[in-house]
Amino acid sequence: MDVLAIAKLSTTMAETGNKQEVAVTMLKKQQDMQRSHAAQLLEGIQPPQPAQNLPAHLGNTINTTA
């Protein structure tokens, strides 16, 4: 092998490793942001309010023969 070819191969491998490290770091940051946004969305969900002014017998049975 030529010395220049070995140097070029080494440089290419180093650049590829750096690109992969940057990509993994960006992916982790994106996942952290998505986790944060999902937590904010879940915190913002209001629990359902019970229906008021309805008779007590409503909602206790389901008509399965209709």
N, C-alpha and C positions, 0 to 999 in steps of 0.2 A: 504494500500500500504506500501511496505517496503521503508525505508528511502533510501536505496541504489538505489532502482528502481527510486525513485523520482530524486535523484541526477544524475543518468545516463540519464534520460529523459531530464533534464534541460541542461546537457552538450551536448546532441545530438541536442537539439533545438538551442543552441547557435552556435554550429559548422555549422549547416545547414544555419542559418542566415548569418554567416560570409562567407560561400561559395557562397551564393546568392549575397551578396554585392560585392564580388570580381568578380563574373561573370558579373554582371551589369556594373561595372566599366570598365572591359575589353571590353565589348560590346560597351560602349560609346566611348572608345578610338579607337576601330576599326572603328566605324562609322565616327569619326572625321578624321581619316587617309584616309578613302575612299572618304569623302567629299573633302579633300585637293587634292587627286590625280585626282578626277573628275574635279575639278576647273583647275588644271594644264593642263589636257588634253583639256579642252574646250578653254583655253587661247592659246594653241598651234595650234589650227585649223586655217589654212589660209583661207581667203575668196577666193572664186573662181575668177579666172582671166577671164576677158571678152575675148571672141574669137576675135582675130585680123586678119585683112586682109581678112575678109569675106564680101560678098555683104550684104547690109542693108536689103534686102528682105528675107534672110534666117532666119528661126526660128519664123516667124510671123504667120504661119498657120499650122494646123495639118490635115493630110489626114485621115478622119475617114471612108472612104468607101473602103479602100484597104483591 
